[in-house]
């Protein structure tokens, strides 16, 4: 068995302005797969929110009483910190449950707009 050789393309340096994932001009958000749209939307949320969600999730796992289940908060905080995890693993889930992904995209957009309205300049956009 022989492996096909692929040509490596050098990476572009990331500037300070482009903190959120870069979408090429040829692919508008409406033509992106759902899991990539969700990763882009969630990745633009502030990292402080992710740390808060993860800590709330840890408390929810340790004290399962009045706090809602913590695993979902840990998962959401992790995706906010590392949106590429969702890009790599979310494809089959997005194909199986497209309504859930559209609902999550709308929720993330509403959350982002609410944060920008209440705390101007808190988002990275």
FIVO-451106 format. One record per residue (C-alpha): residue in three letters; residue number from 1; z, y, x. Coordinates in steps of 0.02 Angstrom, whole numbers, always signed. Each point is the difference from the previous one (the first is absolute). Layout:
% FIVO-451106
<midren><zavex>ALA</zavex><roba>NUM</roba><zz>Z</zz><yy>Y</yy><xx>X</xx></midren>
...
//
This chain:
% FIVO-451106
<midren><zavex>UNK</zavex><roba>1</roba><zz>+0</zz><yy>+0</yy><xx>+0</xx></midren>
<midren><zavex>UNK</zavex><roba>2</roba><zz>-47</zz><yy>+168</yy><xx>+67</xx></midren>
<midren><zavex>UNK</zavex><roba>3</roba><zz>+68</zz><yy>+165</yy><xx>-54</xx></midren>
<midren><zavex>UNK</zavex><roba>4</roba><zz>-118</zz><yy>+139</yy><xx>-43</xx></midren>
<midren><zavex>UNK</zavex><roba>5</roba><zz>+28</zz><yy>+152</yy><xx>+108</xx></midren>
<midren><zavex>UNK</zavex><roba>6</roba><zz>+29</zz><yy>+163</yy><xx>-88</xx></midren>
<midren><zavex>UNK</zavex><roba>7</roba><zz>-19</zz><yy>+170</yy><xx>+74</xx></midren>
<midren><zavex>UNK</zavex><roba>8</roba><zz>+160</zz><yy>+101</yy><xx>+5</xx></midren>
<midren><zavex>UNK</zavex><roba>9</roba><zz>-8</zz><yy>+174</yy><xx>-69</xx></midren>
<midren><zavex>UNK</zavex><roba>10</roba><zz>+118</zz><yy>+124</yy><xx>+83</xx></midren>
<midren><zavex>UNK</zavex><roba>11</roba><zz>+129</zz><yy>+77</yy><xx>-115</xx></midren>
<midren><zavex>UNK</zavex><roba>12</roba><zz>+1</zz><yy>+183</yy><xx>-37</xx></midren>
<midren><zavex>UNK</zavex><roba>13</roba><zz>+157</zz><yy>+94</yy><xx>+50</xx></midren>
<midren><zavex>UNK</zavex><roba>14</roba><zz>+112</zz><yy>+40</yy><xx>-147</xx></midren>
<midren><zavex>UNK</zavex><roba>15</roba><zz>+39</zz><yy>+183</yy><xx>-21</xx></midren>
<midren><zavex>UNK</zavex><roba>16</roba><zz>+165</zz><yy>+67</yy><xx>-67</xx></midren>
<midren><zavex>UNK</zavex><roba>17</roba><zz>-85</zz><yy>+60</yy><xx>-160</xx></midren>
<midren><zavex>UNK</zavex><roba>18</roba><zz>-64</zz><yy>-170</yy><xx>-51</xx></midren>
<midren><zavex>UNK</zavex><roba>19</roba><zz>+166</zz><yy>-85</yy><xx>-35</xx></midren>
<midren><zavex>UNK</zavex><roba>20</roba><zz>-67</zz><yy>-93</yy><xx>-151</xx></midren>
<midren><zavex>UNK</zavex><roba>21</roba><zz>-136</zz><yy>-133</yy><xx>+7</xx></midren>
<midren><zavex>UNK</zavex><roba>22</roba><zz>-174</zz><yy>+68</yy><xx>+28</xx></midren>
<midren><zavex>UNK</zavex><roba>23</roba><zz>-131</zz><yy>-39</yy><xx>-131</xx></midren>
<midren><zavex>UNK</zavex><roba>24</roba><zz>-180</zz><yy>+12</yy><xx>+54</xx></midren>
<midren><zavex>UNK</zavex><roba>25</roba><zz>-111</zz><yy>+122</yy><xx>-91</xx></midren>
<midren><zavex>UNK</zavex><roba>26</roba><zz>-111</zz><yy>-142</yy><xx>-62</xx></midren>
<midren><zavex>UNK</zavex><roba>27</roba><zz>+146</zz><yy>-82</yy><xx>-91</xx></midren>
<midren><zavex>UNK</zavex><roba>28</roba><zz>+76</zz><yy>+111</yy><xx>-132</xx></midren>
<midren><zavex>UNK</zavex><roba>29</roba><zz>+169</zz><yy>-53</yy><xx>-69</xx></midren>
<midren><zavex>UNK</zavex><roba>30</roba><zz>-82</zz><yy>-63</yy><xx>-160</xx></midren>
<midren><zavex>UNK</zavex><roba>31</roba><zz>-108</zz><yy>-123</yy><xx>+99</xx></midren>
<midren><zavex>UNK</zavex><roba>32</roba><zz>+141</zz><yy>-65</yy><xx>+109</xx></midren>
<midren><zavex>UNK</zavex><roba>33</roba><zz>+82</zz><yy>-165</yy><xx>-47</xx></midren>
<midren><zavex>UNK</zavex><roba>34</roba><zz>+158</zz><yy>+21</yy><xx>-104</xx></midren>
<midren><zavex>UNK</zavex><roba>35</roba><zz>+118</zz><yy>-58</yy><xx>+138</xx></midren>
<midren><zavex>UNK</zavex><roba>36</roba><zz>-74</zz><yy>+127</yy><xx>+121</xx></midren>
<midren><zavex>UNK</zavex><roba>37</roba><zz>+17</zz><yy>+140</yy><xx>-128</xx></midren>
<midren><zavex>UNK</zavex><roba>38</roba><zz>+181</zz><yy>-48</yy><xx>-28</xx></midren>
<midren><zavex>UNK</zavex><roba>39</roba><zz>+35</zz><yy>-8</yy><xx>+187</xx></midren>
<midren><zavex>UNK</zavex><roba>40</roba><zz>-76</zz><yy>+173</yy><xx>+25</xx></midren>
<midren><zavex>UNK</zavex><roba>41</roba><zz>+99</zz><yy>+73</yy><xx>-144</xx></midren>
<midren><zavex>UNK</zavex><roba>42</roba><zz>+165</zz><yy>-80</yy><xx>+49</xx></midren>
<midren><zavex>UNK</zavex><roba>43</roba><zz>-28</zz><yy>+37</yy><xx>+184</xx></midren>
<midren><zavex>UNK</zavex><roba>44</roba><zz>-7</zz><yy>+186</yy><xx>-37</xx></midren>
<midren><zavex>UNK</zavex><roba>45</roba><zz>+179</zz><yy>+1</yy><xx>-68</xx></midren>
<midren><zavex>UNK</zavex><roba>46</roba><zz>+136</zz><yy>+68</yy><xx>+115</xx></midren>
<midren><zavex>UNK</zavex><roba>47</roba><zz>+83</zz><yy>-121</yy><xx>+121</xx></midren>
<midren><zavex>UNK</zavex><roba>48</roba><zz>+172</zz><yy>+63</yy><xx>-52</xx></midren>
<midren><zavex>UNK</zavex><roba>49</roba><zz>-30</zz><yy>-74</yy><xx>-171</xx></midren>
<midren><zavex>UNK</zavex><roba>50</roba><zz>-39</zz><yy>-168</yy><xx>+81</xx></midren>
<midren><zavex>UNK</zavex><roba>51</roba><zz>+162</zz><yy>+0</yy><xx>+98</xx></midren>
<midren><zavex>UNK</zavex><roba>52</roba><zz>+98</zz><yy>+43</yy><xx>-157</xx></midren>
<midren><zavex>UNK</zavex><roba>53</roba><zz>-84</zz><yy>-139</yy><xx>-99</xx></midren>
<midren><zavex>UNK</zavex><roba>54</roba><zz>+32</zz><yy>-130</yy><xx>+135</xx></midren>
<midren><zavex>UNK</zavex><roba>55</roba><zz>+184</zz><yy>+49</yy><xx>+12</xx></midren>
<midren><zavex>UNK</zavex><roba>56</roba><zz>+16</zz><yy>-6</yy><xx>-190</xx></midren>
<midren><zavex>UNK</zavex><roba>57</roba><zz>-82</zz><yy>-172</yy><xx>+3</xx></midren>
<midren><zavex>UNK</zavex><roba>58</roba><zz>+123</zz><yy>-63</yy><xx>+130</xx></midren>
<midren><zavex>UNK</zavex><roba>59</roba><zz>+144</zz><yy>+61</yy><xx>-108</xx></midren>
<midren><zavex>UNK</zavex><roba>60</roba><zz>-80</zz><yy>-81</yy><xx>-152</xx></midren>
<midren><zavex>UNK</zavex><roba>61</roba><zz>-10</zz><yy>-167</yy><xx>+90</xx></midren>
<midren><zavex>UNK</zavex><roba>62</roba><zz>+178</zz><yy>+11</yy><xx>+66</xx></midren>
<midren><zavex>UNK</zavex><roba>63</roba><zz>+79</zz><yy>+60</yy><xx>-163</xx></midren>
<midren><zavex>UNK</zavex><roba>64</roba><zz>-103</zz><yy>-73</yy><xx>-143</xx></midren>
<midren><zavex>UNK</zavex><roba>65</roba><zz>+100</zz><yy>+85</yy><xx>-138</xx></midren>
<midren><zavex>UNK</zavex><roba>66</roba><zz>-45</zz><yy>+176</yy><xx>-60</xx></midren>
<midren><zavex>UNK</zavex><roba>67</roba><zz>-144</zz><yy>+24</yy><xx>+123</xx></midren>
<midren><zavex>UNK</zavex><roba>68</roba><zz>-171</zz><yy>-70</yy><xx>-55</xx></midren>
<midren><zavex>UNK</zavex><roba>69</roba><zz>-70</zz><yy>-147</yy><xx>+99</xx></midren>
<midren><zavex>UNK</zavex><roba>70</roba><zz>-17</zz><yy>+56</yy><xx>+180</xx></midren>
<midren><zavex>UNK</zavex><roba>71</roba><zz>-148</zz><yy>-103</yy><xx>+58</xx></midren>
<midren><zavex>UNK</zavex><roba>72</roba><zz>-125</zz><yy>+110</yy><xx>-94</xx></midren>
<midren><zavex>UNK</zavex><roba>73</roba><zz>+70</zz><yy>+158</yy><xx>+82</xx></midren>
<midren><zavex>UNK</zavex><roba>74</roba><zz>-8</zz><yy>-82</yy><xx>+171</xx></midren>
<midren><zavex>UNK</zavex><roba>75</roba><zz>-181</zz><yy>-51</yy><xx>-31</xx></midren>
<midren><zavex>UNK</zavex><roba>76</roba><zz>-52</zz><yy>+173</yy><xx>-61</xx></midren>
<midren><zavex>UNK</zavex><roba>77</roba><zz>+87</zz><yy>+87</yy><xx>+146</xx></midren>
<midren><zavex>UNK</zavex><roba>78</roba><zz>-85</zz><yy>-118</yy><xx>+122</xx></midren>
<midren><zavex>UNK</zavex><roba>79</roba><zz>-171</zz><yy>+36</yy><xx>-75</xx></midren>
<midren><zavex>UNK</zavex><roba>80</roba><zz>+31</zz><yy>+187</yy><xx>+11</xx></midren>
<midren><zavex>UNK</zavex><roba>81</roba><zz>+45</zz><yy>-17</yy><xx>+185</xx></midren>
<midren><zavex>UNK</zavex><roba>82</roba><zz>-142</zz><yy>-121</yy><xx>+40</xx></midren>
<midren><zavex>UNK</zavex><roba>83</roba><zz>-143</zz><yy>+18</yy><xx>-127</xx></midren>
<midren><zavex>UNK</zavex><roba>84</roba><zz>-117</zz><yy>-107</yy><xx>+106</xx></midren>
<midren><zavex>UNK</zavex><roba>85</roba><zz>+104</zz><yy>-152</yy><xx>-51</xx></midren>
<midren><zavex>UNK</zavex><roba>86</roba><zz>-61</zz><yy>+27</yy><xx>-177</xx></midren>
<midren><zavex>UNK</zavex><roba>87</roba><zz>-180</zz><yy>+23</yy><xx>+60</xx></midren>
<midren><zavex>UNK</zavex><roba>88</roba><zz>+6</zz><yy>-166</yy><xx>+92</xx></midren>
<midren><zavex>UNK</zavex><roba>89</roba><zz>+91</zz><yy>-104</yy><xx>-130</xx></midren>
<midren><zavex>UNK</zavex><roba>90</roba><zz>-34</zz><yy>+83</yy><xx>-167</xx></midren>
<midren><zavex>UNK</zavex><roba>91</roba><zz>-182</zz><yy>-52</yy><xx>-27</xx></midren>
<midren><zavex>UNK</zavex><roba>92</roba><zz>+30</zz><yy>-164</yy><xx>-93</xx></midren>
<midren><zavex>UNK</zavex><roba>93</roba><zz>+140</zz><yy>+77</yy><xx>-104</xx></midren>
<midren><zavex>UNK</zavex><roba>94</roba><zz>-110</zz><yy>+149</yy><xx>-48</xx></midren>
<midren><zavex>UNK</zavex><roba>95</roba><zz>-138</zz><yy>-118</yy><xx>-56</xx></midren>
<midren><zavex>UNK</zavex><roba>96</roba><zz>+122</zz><yy>-105</yy><xx>-101</xx></midren>
<midren><zavex>UNK</zavex><roba>97</roba><zz>+99</zz><yy>+145</yy><xx>-78</xx></midren>
<midren><zavex>UNK</zavex><roba>98</roba><zz>-111</zz><yy>+157</yy><xx>-5</xx></midren>
<midren><zavex>UNK</zavex><roba>99</roba><zz>+97</zz><yy>+79</yy><xx>-144</xx></midren>
<midren><zavex>UNK</zavex><roba>100</roba><zz>+162</zz><yy>-8</yy><xx>+98</xx></midren>
<midren><zavex>UNK</zavex><roba>101</roba><zz>-82</zz><yy>+84</yy><xx>+150</xx></midren>
<midren><zavex>UNK</zavex><roba>102</roba><zz>-74</zz><yy>+138</yy><xx>-108</xx></midren>
<midren><zavex>UNK</zavex><roba>103</roba><zz>+171</zz><yy>+28</yy><xx>-78</xx></midren>
<midren><zavex>UNK</zavex><roba>104</roba><zz>+80</zz><yy>+9</yy><xx>+174</xx></midren>
<midren><zavex>UNK</zavex><roba>105</roba><zz>-133</zz><yy>+124</yy><xx>+58</xx></midren>
<midren><zavex>UNK</zavex><roba>106</roba><zz>+36</zz><yy>+112</yy><xx>-150</xx></midren>
<midren><zavex>UNK</zavex><roba>107</roba><zz>+187</zz><yy>-16</yy><xx>+30</xx></midren>
<midren><zavex>UNK</zavex><roba>108</roba><zz>-19</zz><yy>+47</yy><xx>+184</xx></midren>
<midren><zavex>UNK</zavex><roba>109</roba><zz>-110</zz><yy>+149</yy><xx>-45</xx></midren>
<midren><zavex>UNK</zavex><roba>110</roba><zz>+129</zz><yy>+60</yy><xx>-128</xx></midren>
<midren><zavex>UNK</zavex><roba>111</roba><zz>+140</zz><yy>-23</yy><xx>+127</xx></midren>
<midren><zavex>UNK</zavex><roba>112</roba><zz>-97</zz><yy>+98</yy><xx>+130</xx></midren>
<midren><zavex>UNK</zavex><roba>113</roba><zz>-38</zz><yy>+141</yy><xx>-122</xx></midren>
<midren><zavex>UNK</zavex><roba>114</roba><zz>+181</zz><yy>+5</yy><xx>-56</xx></midren>
<midren><zavex>UNK</zavex><roba>115</roba><zz>+62</zz><yy>+12</yy><xx>+179</xx></midren>
<midren><zavex>UNK</zavex><roba>116</roba><zz>-124</zz><yy>+139</yy><xx>+39</xx></midren>
<midren><zavex>UNK</zavex><roba>117</roba><zz>+50</zz><yy>+94</yy><xx>-157</xx></midren>
<midren><zavex>UNK</zavex><roba>118</roba><zz>+188</zz><yy>-14</yy><xx>+30</xx></midren>
<midren><zavex>UNK</zavex><roba>119</roba><zz>-1</zz><yy>+12</yy><xx>+189</xx></midren>
<midren><zavex>UNK</zavex><roba>120</roba><zz>-154</zz><yy>+95</yy><xx>+58</xx></midren>
<midren><zavex>UNK</zavex><roba>121</roba><zz>-59</zz><yy>-54</yy><xx>+171</xx></midren>
<midren><zavex>UNK</zavex><roba>122</roba><zz>+94</zz><yy>-166</yy><xx>-5</xx></midren>
<midren><zavex>UNK</zavex><roba>123</roba><zz>-158</zz><yy>-104</yy><xx>-4</xx></midren>
<midren><zavex>UNK</zavex><roba>124</roba><zz>-117</zz><yy>-28</yy><xx>+146</xx></midren>
<midren><zavex>UNK</zavex><roba>125</roba><zz>-156</zz><yy>+51</yy><xx>-95</xx></midren>
//
